[in-house]
Every structure is written in C-alpha cells, then in structure tokens.
Amino acid sequence: MDFSAINWLAVVVSAVAFFALGAIWYGPLFGKAWQKGAGLSDEEIKSANMGKLFGSAFVFALIICVGMAIFFFGFGTDPENPMTLTSGAMMGLMTGIFFILPSTCMNYLFARKPASFMLIDSFYHIVAYTMVGVILGAWQ
C-alpha cells in the first residue's frame, strides 16, 4: 500500500465535513423524526454524554474518510485515469447506495425500526460518502 498518494489534509477536512453534515442532518433537518424512529425521549437525548457521543462520532467519521482515501489512492493510482471530483463523487455515491443502504436497512429490519428511520440514516450516509468522495477526488 502506498500511503504517500493520500492527501491527509483532505482526509481531515472530509471528516470535519462528514461530522458537520451530521449536525445539520440529525439536528434541524431530521432530528425529531430520527429521535422518534430511534424511540428516544427528550429526557434521554438531554441526559446523554454529548462529549463522548460527538467525540466518538468524529473518530468514526475520520476512520471512514481514511478508509475511503485508502480505497481511492492507497492501492496505487492510474496516471491515465486520475481521481477527479466526478469520479470521487460517483465512488462515494455507489458506496453509499450499494453497501451502506442495504446494510443499514437489513439491520433495521431485524431491529423492527420504521422505514423512515432506515431512510434517514441511510440517506445521511449516502450524502456523506458522496461528499467525502467529492472532497478526496477534487483535492489531490
């Protein structure tokens, strides 16, 4: 594996963007619908250790972005077909649609979670992975 081809600043920026999208997605956009789907009361939300939750969420976002960068660049790049914003977006989108969406939905089906909950989480990841692909692909 060749880690020298990875733009590590782009990886960190991607993780920050991933995390920021989550703040918007699970806050003003879909926060209440997600809370209802998760079966969490306002009290349970307020009593959570937010530092631990947000810190852990950022670490996981960073791990995802490192993994995507390794897939994009760590196994060698083709000089005739370099990664671009468009190819990064497509790879992120396809990862979200073909890996994250079905995996999340399978888990939530067995957990008996509502379809709205599945879609909120799945589409967040589809958008986030696409965004990370754009950043990594464009910022070489």
Steps between C-alpha positions, in 0.01 A plus 500: 500500500620847412380749757711779347233554233243593767435865572467480879373857531217409262424199721469719811292761315276218373450374855410849622252536211355154574454600864354843412249340264391277789438804719269645237341170396424377852426850631273734310432277198399164644578514872147454634407233244823313574441527877152356458628215280774424753242493779688758709325745729602865538631410846718219361641735237574771760661257745749360247871565538526727196877534518543125483237463226636781281862402561428138406298608196791713377746213547272271298464766228878526489537121471250499211689779322836324548346181361359679198837668435672161517252357249543802273877542517671244724510217247666709233351742256469483125676803353284472187181509708563718804237542767284807440215674677254311279657156542533559875135599521394192305710267713361654820144486368533137389654404835205657678236346275644150461664443839364736765130511401445124485712430809319760707158391380571131570602583858202728555254246358605249765497771767141577391580866431264706283580562134534873567778430750680276250478765231617786722813309600565345158462821302719687747778255424437508125529881503800490737693239298430691181625821663816326623554362150470849355750644747752217462461483123530874444777566749796294390 
